[in-house]
Amino acid sequence: MSTAAKAAVVALFGPPGSGKGTQAERIVEEFGTTHLAPGNMLRDEIKRGTDLGKAAESIMKAGKLVTDDVINPMVTRRIGEELKAGRAVLLDGYPRTIPQLEYMEQYLASIGAQVSVVFRLEIAIEALLSRLLGRLTCPKCGAIYHEKTKPPVKPGVCDACGAGLVKRQDDNEQSVRQRMDAYRQQTQPILDRFEAEGKAVLVEADRDPVTVYADISRRLRQ
Ligand code: ADP
């Protein structure tokens, strides 16, 4: 395994629906990194009915960003725990704004760590809409399906764990457009910074997931 995958912080960037979650599953499987996705953490808080979950639910449903005072400590605490235990971290959905990037970099510097590589998944908007509006997810194990392109064997039931599949509350057209705008306006500038540091790798995401993953894993093994 490469140093990038072993000792470090790797991040996936891409608009909603670009396949970050699917690629993350594969990276975790091959490299044993810990997948840290604030969207998943927040959905878990909602499921458990915590105060944080209650506060985040309507914001997420509208496709808006949850505030930094909630997100930053929640994610960096987990990054710190994993790195201190010697495990590499795969970030998916964080940092999403320049203030989040700066908070994270300051935190990483304080523990002598840094981001080693970021993957930038690129895909056209029309492809994103059809992907997201047909997406089904398993609330129990996190597996991802699509009504047309990757249906489960038994309709509405997770192949992996047998739980009932659900549509994410925020996979509606209005929320998807809002999330895309947020990505363009707030997340794109983060990529510009990583690009300037020579850490960003462009990945064409409008291909089948196996081919996309081949590009990512080759880079991680380098
Ligand atoms: P997607 O990338 O498809 O929008 P995510 O699961 O990454 O899906 O995020 C879902 C929602 O969770 C976001 O719309 C936002 O409300 C919240 N969220 C996730 N990551 C962050 C973050 N870094 N900062 C603020 N809010 C976040």
Residues whose N, C-alpha, C, O or C-beta is under 5 A from the ligand:
A	BS01	ADP	P16 G17 P38 G39 N40 I59 M60 G63 K64 L65 V66 I71 D92 G93 Y94 P95 R96 R179
